[in-house]
Amino acid sequence: MAALLLLLSLFLAVSYGAKSLFLPEVWSAIFQFNSAEEAHQIVRNLRLPRALGAAFTGMAFGAAGALMQGVTRNPLADTGVLGINAGAAFVVALAFAFLPGLSYLNLILLSFAGAGLAALFIVLLGSATPGGMSSLKLTVAGAVAAALLHSLSTGVAIYYGLSQDLAYWYAGGVAGVRWAHLKLLVPIVVVTIVWAASMGRSVTFLSLGDESAVNLGVRAVRVRVLAMIAAVLLAGTSVSVVGAVGFIGLVVPHVARRVVGVDYRLIIPMSALLGGVLLEFADIASRMVSPPREFAIGSMVALVGVPFFLYLARKEGRSL
C-alpha cells in the first residue's frame, strides 16, 4: 500500500504545476520522449527529476530516522532534531564560502563529513554528563548542537554575503534537482537503505535494550556504530540535495511501527517508503499554497513535524 501511495504521489508531482498535464502526456513523455514536444521537455527535464529527488531524499530521511530511533531507543531521535542535518548544512555553507566551484560529488562527501562530525559531537556531549547517555540527554545535546551549527552557518552566510544562496538549504527544496544529482543520489540511497534493512534484526534487539541484545548474541557497540554510519550517510547525502529538511525521520518511523509492528526489518523499509510519500506530498503542497510562487518544502514538513514532536515530547516527559 505504501509503495502504491508513493507511485501515486510521484504521478501527481509530475502532473501538477504551472502547466497541468494529463496521464497520456506524462506517460508518453516518460516512455516515448520527443524533444520537440513542450510537455515532454517539462516532464523529462524539470518535473521528473524533481519528483524523484523528493522521493529518494524522503526515503533517506525516513530510513535514517528509523535507525536512529532503534539504536538509541529514543522516540524523539531524528537526524534533524539531533542536529545531524545542521552539521551537514554547516559544511555546505563553508563550501559555498571557500570552494564555490566544488563539484556535486565533492559536496556530497563534505556534507557526509559534516553530518558525521555533528553525530560524533552529539554522542560525546550526551555521554559527558554523570550517568552516561540517555534519551533525554541525547535530545538536549542534539538541540544544543543544532542551535550552535545553525548560528555558525548564519554567521558564515552573513560575513561572506551568501544569505540568498544558503536560504535554499535552510528552507529546503527540490526545485533544483537535476539528473546529474540523481545519478549520485539514487545509488547511494538505495544501497544504504538495503544495508540498513539488513541490520534490522540486530536493531530490533537493540531497541529492547543493550542487555537483552547482548544476551541474544548481538554485538551492541558494533551494530550501533554501523547504524549511525548508515544514518549519517543517508542524512548527509540528502542535505546536499534538498537542504536541511527536518522531522521526516521523526514522524514516519512511528507511523511505520503502527503499520508493521516492532520488527525493524520491516520498519526501516516502511519508513523509507512513508518518508518518500511525506516529502513528495510536501513538495506538491508547497506549489499549491500560493501559485506560481512556491512555499519552502521544509516549512510544509514542519507543519506536520512540530506538533508531532511536541506531542511525543509531552508523552515521553510523563515517563521520565
RAKA-V144425 format. One record per residue. PHI is phi as a letter, one per 30 degrees, with the letter a starting at -180 (none if undefined). OMEGA is omega in degrees with one decimal (NA if undefined). D_CENTER is the distance of its C-alpha to the mean C-alpha in whole Angstrom. Layout:
BEGIN
PHI_OMEGA_D_CENTER + PHI_OMEGA_D_CENTER
END
This chain:
BEGIN
none_179.5_21 + d_178.2_18 + d_177.9_18 + d_178.3_21 + d_177.3_19 + d_177.5_16 + d_177.4_19 + d_179.8_20 + d_176.0_17 + d_179.3_17 + d_179.8_21 + d_-179.3_21 + d_179.7_19 + d_-175.4_21 + d_-172.5_24 + c_176.7_23 + l_178.6_24 + e_175.3_27 + c_-179.1_29 + d_-178.8_28 + b_179.7_29 + c_-175.1_30 + e_179.9_29 + e_179.7_32 + d_179.0_31 + d_-179.1_27 + d_-178.4_29 + d_179.0_31 + d_-178.1_29 + d_-171.6_27 + c_178.7_30 + b_-171.5_32 + d_176.6_31 + b_-175.2_34 + d_179.6_33 + d_-178.2_36 + d_-179.4_34 + d_-179.6_32 + d_178.9_30 + d_178.4_30 + d_179.9_29 + d_-177.5_26 + d_-171.8_24 + d_-172.2_24 + c_-176.3_24 + c_-169.8_21 + d_-178.1_20 + d_176.7_19 + d_177.6_17 + d_-179.2_15 + d_178.8_15 + d_176.9_14 + d_177.8_11 + d_-178.0_10 + d_-173.8_10 + d_175.6_9 + d_174.5_6 + d_176.5_5 + d_-179.5_7 + d_179.5_5 + d_-179.6_2 + d_179.5_6 + d_178.7_8 + d_178.2_7 + d_178.7_8 + d_178.0_11 + d_-178.1_12 + d_180.0_12 + d_-178.7_14 + d_-173.4_16 + d_178.3_17 + c_-174.9_18 + h_-178.0_19 + c_-178.3_17 + d_178.2_16 + c_-176.4_15 + d_178.7_13 + a_-177.1_9 + d_176.4_7 + d_-179.7_8 + d_-176.8_11 + d_173.1_12 + i_-179.3_12 + d_176.2_10 + d_-179.8_8 + d_176.6_12 + d_177.3_13 + d_-179.2_11 + d_178.7_12 + d_178.8_16 + d_174.6_17 + d_177.8_16 + d_177.5_18 + d_178.6_21 + d_177.4_20 + d_-176.1_21 + d_-171.2_24 + c_-178.6_26 + b_-172.8_24 + d_-178.6_24 + c_-174.7_25 + d_177.4_22 + d_-177.7_21 + d_178.4_18 + d_179.1_18 + d_176.5_19 + d_176.2_16 + d_-178.9_14 + d_178.8_16 + d_178.6_16 + d_176.6_13 + d_179.1_13 + d_178.5_16 + d_177.9_15 + d_179.6_12 + d_178.9_14 + d_177.4_17 + d_179.3_15 + d_178.9_15 + d_179.5_18 + d_-178.6_20 + d_179.4_18 + d_179.1_19 + d_179.9_23 + d_-179.9_23 + d_-178.2_22 + c_-172.5_25 + d_-176.6_27 + d_178.5_29 + e_179.6_32 + j_177.9_31 + i_-174.3_28 + d_174.0_24 + b_180.0_23 + e_-178.8_21 + d_-179.3_22 + d_179.0_22 + d_179.4_19 + d_178.8_17 + d_178.7_20 + d_178.1_20 + d_178.6_16 + d_178.0_17 + d_-179.5_20 + d_179.9_18 + d_180.0_15 + d_-179.9_18 + d_-177.0_20 + d_177.3_18 + d_178.2_17 + d_178.5_21 + d_178.5_21 + d_178.4_19 + d_177.8_21 + d_177.7_24 + d_-178.4_24 + d_-179.2_23 + d_-175.6_26 + d_-176.4_28 + c_176.5_27 + i_-176.5_27 + c_-173.8_24 + e_-178.1_23 + d_-179.0_22 + d_-175.7_20 + d_177.6_18 + e_178.3_18 + d_-176.3_15 + d_179.0_13 + d_-177.3_13 + d_-178.6_13 + i_179.0_11 + a_-178.7_12 + c_-177.3_12 + d_-176.9_16 + c_-178.6_17 + d_179.0_15 + b_-176.9_18 + d_178.9_19 + d_177.0_19 + d_-175.6_16 + d_179.8_15 + d_176.5_18 + c_-175.6_16 + d_-171.8_12 + d_179.3_13 + e_-179.4_16 + d_-177.6_13 + d_-176.9_10 + d_-178.4_13 + d_-177.8_15 + d_178.2_13 + d_176.2_12 + d_176.8_16 + d_-179.9_17 + d_179.7_14 + d_178.9_16 + d_176.0_20 + c_-172.6_19 + e_-179.3_19 + d_-179.8_22 + d_178.7_22 + d_177.3_19 + d_178.3_21 + d_178.6_24 + d_-179.8_22 + d_177.2_21 + d_-178.7_25 + k_-177.2_26 + d_-177.9_27 + d_178.2_30 + d_-179.3_30 + d_179.7_27 + d_178.1_30 + d_178.9_33 + c_174.8_31 + i_-179.3_31 + d_175.1_27 + d_-166.9_27 + e_-176.2_25 + d_-179.0_24 + d_-179.2_23 + d_-179.1_21 + d_179.4_19 + d_-179.8_19 + d_178.9_18 + d_178.0_15 + d_177.7_14 + d_178.8_14 + d_-179.9_12 + d_179.7_9 + d_178.6_10 + d_178.9_10 + d_-177.8_7 + d_-178.3_5 + d_179.2_8 + d_-177.5_9 + d_179.7_6 + d_179.4_7 + d_-179.1_10 + c_-170.8_10 + c_-177.9_9 + j_-173.2_9 + d_177.5_8 + d_-178.3_6 + c_170.9_7 + i_179.1_8 + d_-180.0_6 + d_175.5_6 + d_-171.6_10 + d_-166.1_11 + d_177.1_11 + d_178.2_12 + d_176.4_15 + d_-179.8_16 + d_179.1_16 + d_176.8_18 + d_-175.6_20 + d_-170.4_20 + c_-179.5_21 + j_-170.6_22 + c_-179.2_21 + d_-176.6_21 + d_171.3_18 + d_176.0_19 + c_-177.9_18 + d_-176.1_16 + d_178.1_13 + d_177.4_14 + d_176.8_14 + d_177.5_11 + d_-179.8_10 + d_-178.8_12 + d_175.7_12 + d_176.0_8 + d_178.8_9 + d_-177.4_12 + d_-178.1_11 + d_178.2_9 + d_179.5_12 + d_174.7_14 + d_177.5_13 + d_177.7_14 + d_179.9_17 + d_-179.1_18 + d_178.8_17 + d_-174.7_20 + c_-175.0_22 + d_-177.0_23 + b_-178.5_25 + d_3.9_26 + d_176.3_26 + d_-179.4_24 + c_176.2_20 + d_179.6_18 + d_-176.7_15 + d_177.4_12 + d_178.0_11 + d_178.8_14 + d_178.2_14 + d_-179.2_11 + d_178.0_13 + d_175.4_16 + c_-171.5_15 + d_-177.0_13 + d_176.6_15 + e_179.5_18 + d_177.8_17 + d_180.0_16 + d_177.5_19 + d_179.8_21 + d_179.8_19 + d_178.3_20 + d_-179.8_24 + d_-179.0_24 + d_-178.6_23 + d_179.9_26 + d_-175.5_28 + c_-178.3_28 + d_NA_28
END
